[in-house]
Amino acid sequence: MALRLSTALRQQLMGEQLAYTSDTIAATDTPTLTDSDSQFLVEGFRPGMLIEVSGFTGTAANDQLMVVGDVTAGVMVVTVEVPLVGDEAGEDVTLTAYAQAFRDIFNYGVLCIYTGNQPANADTAPTGTLLLKITESSGAHVAGAVANGLNFDAPVAGVIGKNSTTWSGVGLATGTAGWFRFYSNLYLSMGSGLGADSLCFDGTVGTSGAQLNLSSVAIVLAATTTIDEFEITLPANA
């Protein structure tokens, strides 16, 4: 079986731009951006993104590049070079996200492991029973927050692998692991979070020769499973 990418992931890797314009966006000096229409997560903004902000006509200093930190539906914590100035909503403000590399798209993501066979493509809802939700040290994962999300190391020779943190999860059910889906930080934030709009990729699970190899595919309810190695390779030839 092959590694399978969702349509949304392929679109972003090919340069599709995320942009959101609204007159409900305001700025505070904390520094944060707020949206009284609570659309930040729905629009796809997630931690680690580099965004360009424009449209704050009353406070031109707010029109600058920012890095997104924790984000909820209506509040986006940002890192800025120039301090933000408080500016109430009412102007047509645009947030444009720069294209990201594969590794960056999955900053603070979550890895889910299921029973059964890998679906025909990564746009479909997952099949089988969810056995494990792998996070950093089995911690709770919340869409839009950096806490307990998974991250990859820098690429080496076309390969990225898990970083040095502990990737683990507590068994949600007893069963045989058959396949996985790796979701971006926005897992379950957009409706079901499981369809064609999801940034995700799939692969098989086994003890050898799979995209994700475990010491045992027998998952036990309430028992902890740890991922020691996980790598994604970009082939030199398609």
NORZI-V673582 format. One record per backbone hydrogen bond with DSSP energy under -1.0 kcal/mol. CO is the residue of the C=O (numbers start at 0). NH is the residue of the N-H. Records with the same first field share a line. If there is no record, write none. Layout:
BEGIN
CO = NH, NH
END
This chain:
BEGIN
3 = 201
5 = 9
6 = 10
7 = 11
8 = 12
9 = 13
10 = 15
11 = 14
17 = 96
19 = 94
21 = 92
23 = 35
25 = 33
26 = 86
27 = 31
30 = 77
31 = 27
32 = 75
33 = 25
34 = 37
38 = 42
39 = 44
45 = 48
48 = 67
49 = 97
50 = 65
51 = 95
53 = 93
54 = 56
58 = 61
59 = 62
61 = 63
63 = 52
65 = 50
66 = 78
67 = 47
69 = 76
72 = 39
73 = 34
74 = 71
75 = 32
76 = 68
78 = 66
86 = 26
90 = 92
92 = 21
93 = 53
94 = 19
95 = 51
100 = 104
101 = 105
103 = 106
105 = 108
108 = 149
109 = 182
110 = 133
111 = 180
112 = 130, 131
113 = 177, 178
128 = 114
130 = 171
131 = 112
133 = 110
134 = 167
135 = 138
141 = 144
143 = 70
145 = 148
147 = 135
149 = 108
150 = 162
155 = 158
157 = 233
158 = 155
159 = 231
160 = 152
165 = 136
166 = 226
167 = 134
168 = 224
170 = 221
174 = 218
177 = 204
178 = 113
179 = 202
180 = 111
181 = 200
182 = 109
183 = 186
185 = 188
189 = 192
194 = 197
198 = 183
199 = 5
200 = 181
201 = 3
202 = 179
203 = 211
205 = 213
211 = 205
216 = 176
218 = 174
219 = 222
222 = 170
224 = 168
229 = 161
231 = 159
END
